[in-house]
Amino acid sequence: MGTISKHVAKNGDVTFQAKVRRKGWPTQSKTFHDKKEADKWVRATESALDRGELSKAAKPKADGLNTLADVLRRYAEDISPKKRGGDIEGLTIRRWLRECREFVSMPLAALDAQKVATWRDSQLEGRAGSSVARQMNLLLAAVNLARAEWGCTEIPPIKVARPKSPPHRDRVLTAEEEKRLLNAAGDLRPVIEFAIATAMRQGEIAALKWSDIDWTRKIARLHTSKNGLPRDVPLSTRAIAALECLERGRGPVFGLSAESIKRQFIRLVKRCKITGLRFHDLRHTAITRYARAGLNPIQLSVISGHKDIRMLARYTHLKAEELVGVMG
């Protein structure tokens, strides 16, 4: 039986996905920009099936890797647990297995760039382009590994354009917003104070232990960071003050998981009626303020942990009038 589904991408492009299903045969599908062409393809495909001109489904492979779902499950079980952020990959793959059953159930030999592009467009509905781009990186990493190392040579090379990412955020906390946040923060106040003082990421703050604080040298030791390398973060007077108001112990300094910090901050921002502010913007705010205080890119990189100094350009938003005094 043939069906045609209409898809409208975020950019307004309209496509028609034609599918022909028949018991004992793999699902045939193709995407068109013209509905008449889709109708024509459905009729031709049904006639080809009637004449027995299309190949039947391949026999199941002994290694169990017959469909895209099989590859994704193995990736989630064998590869993701070894990676930083692997738990997020696992959650993403489980969502695909639950919500994209028709896509992931296709035989590996039937997977091609057009089908991946159609899936990409469906994922763009209600999701940011940058988020879908990360999903595509995960999907293609699993597919390429299966082809290169797991013997799934029937998978053709797939090259599909990633969605364009939006411009980098440049949200900086204002002095008035900071006052409102801190007055209403309650137990979250030391976390916010520390984030603004150190430019540390949400996950880095959550993972920080009391044993990582060197009170003599006034540094915090991060054993793992975003780039996978350890680093020392200098602690300003404000950062030390945020720590000193807490009860010291042996475990995590702030006693909150990264997810808990995120959720509490979202609720706090909502209560304070502040728009467009995320916890990561506190890092952006800290680096911007240190840049305005006169720290050079090398000094900023010690605080932020950036290995590529060029990356600091999007965190430091100096206004033209702020440079007049420096220029002379």
C-alpha positions as CSV (number, residue, x, y, z in Angstrom):
1,M,0.0,0.0,0.0
2,G,1.3,3.4,-0.9
3,T,1.2,6.5,1.3
4,I,2.4,10.1,0.9
5,S,3.2,12.4,3.8
6,K,3.7,16.1,3.6
7,H,6.6,17.7,5.5
8,V,7.2,21.4,6.0
9,A,10.7,22.4,7.2
10,K,11.5,25.4,9.4
11,N,12.7,27.3,6.4
12,G,9.4,26.8,4.7
13,D,10.6,24.0,2.2
14,V,7.8,21.5,1.5
15,T,8.6,17.9,0.7
16,F,6.5,14.8,0.1
17,Q,7.7,11.5,1.5
18,A,6.3,8.6,-0.5
19,K,6.2,5.1,1.0
20,V,5.1,1.7,-0.3
21,R,4.7,-1.2,2.2
22,R,4.1,-4.8,1.4
23,K,4.3,-7.9,3.6
24,G,7.5,-9.8,3.0
25,W,9.3,-6.9,1.4
26,P,11.3,-4.0,2.8
27,T,9.5,-0.7,2.9
28,Q,10.2,1.4,-0.1
29,S,10.4,5.2,0.4
30,K,11.5,8.3,-1.5
31,T,11.2,12.1,-0.9
32,F,10.0,14.5,-3.6
33,H,9.4,18.3,-3.8
34,D,6.4,17.7,-6.1
35,K,3.3,15.7,-5.0
36,K,2.6,14.6,-8.6
37,E,6.1,13.1,-8.9
38,A,5.5,11.3,-5.5
39,D,2.2,9.8,-6.8
40,K,3.9,8.7,-10.0
41,W,6.7,7.0,-8.0
42,V,4.2,5.2,-5.8
43,R,2.3,3.7,-8.8
44,A,5.6,2.7,-10.5
45,T,6.9,1.1,-7.3
46,E,3.7,-0.9,-6.7
47,S,3.9,-2.2,-10.3
48,A,7.5,-3.2,-9.8
49,L,6.6,-5.1,-6.7
50,D,3.8,-6.9,-8.6
51,R,6.3,-8.0,-11.2
52,G,8.8,-9.1,-8.6
53,E,11.5,-6.7,-9.8
54,L,12.5,-5.4,-6.4
55,S,14.8,-7.2,-4.0
56,K,13.3,-8.9,-1.0
57,A,14.5,-8.2,2.5
58,A,18.0,-9.6,3.2
59,K,18.4,-12.5,5.5
60,P,19.2,-11.6,9.1
61,K,22.9,-11.3,9.9
62,A,24.4,-13.5,12.6
63,D,25.8,-10.5,14.4
64,G,22.3,-9.0,14.8
65,L,23.1,-5.7,13.1
66,N,20.4,-5.7,10.5
67,T,18.7,-2.4,11.0
68,L,19.6,1.1,12.0
69,A,18.0,0.4,15.4
70,D,20.4,-2.5,15.9
71,V,23.4,-0.2,15.3
72,L,22.1,2.5,17.6
73,R,21.5,0.1,20.5
74,R,25.0,-1.3,20.2
75,Y,26.4,2.2,20.1
76,A,24.5,3.1,23.2
77,E,25.7,0.0,25.0
78,D,29.3,-0.2,23.9
79,I,30.5,3.3,22.9
80,S,28.5,6.0,24.7
81,P,29.3,4.8,28.3
82,K,33.0,5.4,27.5
83,K,32.4,9.1,26.6
84,R,31.9,12.2,28.6
85,G,28.3,13.0,28.1
86,G,27.5,9.4,27.2
87,D,24.5,9.4,29.4
88,I,22.9,12.1,27.3
89,E,23.7,10.2,24.1
90,G,22.0,7.2,25.6
91,L,18.9,9.2,26.4
92,T,18.9,10.6,22.9
93,I,19.2,7.2,21.3
94,R,16.4,5.8,23.4
95,R,14.2,8.7,22.4
96,W,14.8,7.9,18.7
97,L,14.0,4.2,19.3
98,R,10.7,5.3,20.9
99,E,9.7,8.2,18.7
100,C,11.3,7.5,15.3
101,R,10.4,3.8,14.9
102,E,9.9,3.8,11.2
103,F,13.2,5.5,10.5
104,V,15.3,3.4,12.8
105,S,13.7,0.1,11.8
106,M,14.8,0.4,8.1
107,P,17.4,-2.2,6.9
108,L,20.9,-0.8,6.8
109,A,21.2,-1.2,3.0
110,A,18.2,1.0,2.6
111,L,19.7,3.9,4.6
112,D,20.8,6.8,2.3
113,A,21.4,10.6,2.4
114,Q,17.8,11.3,1.3
115,K,16.3,9.3,4.2
116,V,18.6,10.9,6.7
117,A,17.7,14.4,5.3
118,T,14.0,13.6,5.7
119,W,14.6,12.5,9.3
120,R,16.6,15.7,9.9
121,D,13.8,17.9,8.7
122,S,11.3,16.1,10.9
123,Q,13.6,16.6,14.0
124,L,13.7,20.4,13.2
125,E,10.1,20.7,14.2
126,G,10.2,22.3,17.6
127,R,13.9,22.0,18.0
128,A,16.8,24.4,17.5
129,G,19.1,23.8,14.5
130,S,22.1,23.5,16.8
131,S,20.4,20.7,18.7
132,V,19.5,18.8,15.6
133,A,23.1,19.2,14.3
134,R,24.4,17.6,17.4
135,Q,21.9,14.7,17.0
136,M,23.1,14.3,13.4
137,N,26.7,14.1,14.6
138,L,25.7,11.3,17.0
139,L,23.7,9.4,14.3
140,L,26.4,9.6,11.7
141,A,29.1,8.7,14.2
142,A,27.2,5.4,14.9
143,V,26.6,4.7,11.3
144,N,30.2,5.4,10.2
145,L,31.6,3.2,13.0
146,A,29.2,0.4,12.0
147,R,30.5,0.6,8.4
148,A,34.2,0.9,9.3
149,E,34.5,-1.5,12.3
150,W,31.4,-3.6,12.7
151,G,31.2,-5.1,9.3
152,C,28.1,-3.2,8.1
153,T,29.6,-2.6,4.6
154,E,26.1,-2.4,3.1
155,I,25.7,1.1,4.5
156,P,26.5,3.6,1.8
157,P,28.6,6.7,2.5
158,I,26.2,9.4,3.8
159,K,26.8,13.1,3.4
160,V,24.0,15.3,4.6
161,A,24.1,19.1,5.4
162,R,23.7,20.0,9.1
163,P,21.2,22.7,10.0
164,K,22.7,26.1,10.5
165,S,23.4,27.1,14.1
166,P,22.0,30.3,15.4
167,P,24.5,33.2,16.3
168,H,26.4,32.7,19.5
169,R,24.6,34.0,22.6
170,D,25.9,37.3,23.9
171,R,23.6,37.6,27.0
172,V,25.3,39.4,29.9
173,L,23.8,39.8,33.3
174,T,23.1,43.5,34.2
175,A,23.8,44.9,37.6
176,E,20.1,45.3,38.3
177,E,19.3,41.8,37.2
178,E,22.1,40.4,39.4
179,K,20.7,42.2,42.4
180,R,17.2,40.8,41.9
181,L,18.6,37.3,41.4
182,L,20.8,37.3,44.5
183,N,18.0,38.8,46.7
184,A,15.7,36.0,45.7
185,A,18.2,33.1,45.3
186,G,18.1,31.7,48.8
187,D,20.3,28.5,49.0
188,L,21.3,29.0,45.4
189,R,23.0,32.3,46.1
190,P,26.5,30.9,46.8
191,V,26.3,28.9,43.5
192,I,25.5,32.1,41.6
193,E,28.1,34.2,43.4
194,F,30.7,31.5,42.7
195,A,29.7,31.2,39.0
196,I,30.0,35.0,38.4
197,A,33.4,35.1,40.3
198,T,35.0,32.1,38.6
199,A,33.4,31.7,35.1
200,M,33.1,28.0,35.8
201,R,30.6,25.9,34.0
202,Q,27.5,24.4,35.6
203,G,28.9,20.9,35.6
204,E,32.3,22.0,36.9
205,I,30.6,23.7,39.8
206,A,28.5,20.7,40.6
207,A,31.5,18.3,40.5
208,L,33.7,20.5,42.7
209,K,34.7,18.9,46.0
210,W,36.1,20.5,49.2
211,S,39.3,18.5,48.6
212,D,39.7,20.4,45.3
213,I,40.0,23.8,47.1
214,D,43.6,25.0,47.8
215,W,43.0,27.7,50.4
216,T,46.7,28.7,50.5
217,R,47.1,29.1,46.8
218,K,43.5,30.3,46.4
219,I,42.7,28.0,43.5
220,A,40.1,25.4,42.7
221,R,41.4,22.2,40.9
222,L,39.1,20.9,38.2
223,H,40.0,17.3,37.4
224,T,37.9,17.2,34.2
225,S,36.6,20.1,32.1
226,K,34.9,20.4,28.7
227,N,38.1,19.7,26.8
228,G,38.8,16.7,29.0
229,L,41.9,18.2,30.6
230,P,42.4,19.3,34.2
231,R,42.9,22.9,35.1
232,D,43.3,25.3,38.0
233,V,40.9,28.1,38.5
234,P,42.0,31.2,40.4
235,L,39.6,32.2,43.2
236,S,38.9,35.9,43.7
237,T,37.9,37.5,47.0
238,R,34.2,37.1,45.9
239,A,34.7,33.4,45.1
240,I,36.3,32.8,48.5
241,A,33.5,34.6,50.2
242,A,30.9,32.4,48.5
243,L,32.8,29.3,49.8
244,E,33.3,30.6,53.3
245,C,29.5,30.9,53.9
246,L,29.1,27.1,53.3
247,E,29.6,24.3,55.8
248,R,32.8,22.4,54.9
249,G,32.7,18.6,54.4
250,R,34.2,15.8,52.4
251,G,31.8,15.7,49.5
252,P,30.7,18.2,46.8
253,V,31.1,21.8,47.8
254,F,27.6,22.9,46.9
255,G,25.8,19.6,47.3
256,L,23.8,20.0,44.1
257,S,23.8,18.1,40.8
258,A,24.3,19.9,37.6
259,E,20.6,19.2,36.7
260,S,19.4,20.5,40.1
261,I,21.4,23.7,39.6
262,K,19.9,24.1,36.1
263,R,16.3,23.5,37.3
264,Q,16.5,25.7,40.3
265,F,18.1,28.5,38.2
266,I,15.3,28.3,35.7
267,R,12.6,28.6,38.4
268,L,14.6,31.5,40.0
269,V,14.8,33.4,36.7
270,K,11.1,32.9,36.2
271,R,10.3,34.2,39.7
272,C,12.4,37.3,39.1
273,K,10.7,37.9,35.8
274,I,14.1,38.1,33.9
275,T,13.9,37.1,30.3
276,G,16.4,35.2,28.1
277,L,18.8,34.3,30.9
278,R,20.5,30.9,31.3
279,F,22.9,29.6,33.9
280,H,25.7,29.5,31.2
281,D,25.2,33.2,30.7
282,L,26.8,33.7,34.1
283,R,30.1,32.3,32.7
284,H,29.7,34.7,29.8
285,T,29.1,37.6,32.2
286,A,32.1,36.7,34.3
287,I,34.6,36.6,31.4
288,T,33.1,39.8,29.9
289,R,33.5,41.7,33.2
290,Y,37.1,40.5,33.6
291,A,37.8,41.7,30.1
292,R,36.4,45.1,30.9
293,A,38.5,45.2,34.1
294,G,41.6,45.1,31.8
295,L,42.6,41.4,31.8
296,N,44.3,40.4,28.6
297,P,43.3,37.3,26.5
298,I,46.1,35.1,28.1
299,Q,44.9,36.0,31.6
300,L,41.2,35.4,30.6
301,S,42.1,32.0,29.2
302,V,43.6,30.9,32.5
303,I,40.2,31.7,34.2
304,S,38.0,30.3,31.5
305,G,40.0,27.3,30.4
306,H,39.9,28.2,26.7
307,K,42.7,26.6,24.7
308,D,42.0,28.6,21.6
309,I,42.2,32.3,22.6
310,R,40.2,33.2,19.5
311,M,37.2,31.6,21.2
312,L,37.2,34.4,23.8
313,A,36.1,36.9,21.2
314,R,32.5,35.8,21.6
315,Y,32.6,36.1,25.4
316,T,34.2,39.6,25.6
317,H,31.8,42.3,24.4
318,L,33.6,45.6,25.0
319,K,31.7,48.6,23.9
320,A,33.4,51.2,21.7
321,E,33.2,53.9,24.3
322,E,35.0,51.7,26.8
323,L,38.1,51.7,24.6
324,V,38.5,55.4,24.2
325,G,40.4,55.8,27.4
326,V,42.8,53.0,26.5
327,M,43.4,54.4,23.1
328,G,44.4,57.8,24.4
